[in-house]
Each structure stands twice: as C-alpha cells, then as structure tokens.
Amino acid sequence: MQFILPPPISANRYWRNFRGRMVVSAEAKAYKQQVAWIAKASGAEALTGNVSVTMKVYRPAKRMDLDNAAKILLDSLIGIAYNDDSQIVRIVAERYDDKRNPRVEVEVTPA
C-alpha cells in the first residue's frame, strides 16, 4: 500500500508533561488522526505478519531529523497499515528538501 502524508510534527512537540506523567500531546493526536484519515481513504488495511516500510520525507525546512520523523510516522501507522510496530522488519528512509510541497511518501508491503 502506498500513500502520501503530511510531514510529521516535531519530536519536541510529540510528548507533554501532564501532572508528572508524559502523555501524547493534542498536536500529536491530531497528526495521528490526520494520518489515519488519509491512509484509510486510500484503502489502507492493517497487514498481518512482517512488514517493510519505505518512506521518503520531503521536509519544508532544514530542521527535521530523519530519525525523529520516522519514529513519529511509524507510530502514527499503528492500527492502520499494521497492527503493531513490532511487525516492522525493514525500514528504508530517505530525506529530501521541498519547501513548496512538503510531504512523506510511504509504502508498506508484506516482508
């Protein structure tokens, strides 16, 4: 399955401290909801078994680390492209710059 998603939020804005506990921020929840909507609209169904994920991150500015973008994106696809991120046995990630059209091109396939 393939889809194009918006660039993930910053890893610095993913977690918030609430009453001494770290919780997923409202912004992160909104990003996950947006990813779910886009993926499901393109026909995504959670795969069973091992999966391979390929992603091309086109960032809007030179300040997003590829490893942080990958973590947030992979977490956002849990329950949508696969049931658990422990199913991922292969990750291919590339980073590019595209100020005019920032996005993430994702492909999830059985491994």
Secondary structure, 3 states (H helix, E strand, C coil): CEEEECCCCCHHHCEEEECCEEEECHHHHHHHHHHHHHHHHCCCCCECCCEEEEEEEEECCCCCCHHHHHHHHHHHCECCCECCHHHEEEEEEEEEECCCCCEEEEEEEEC
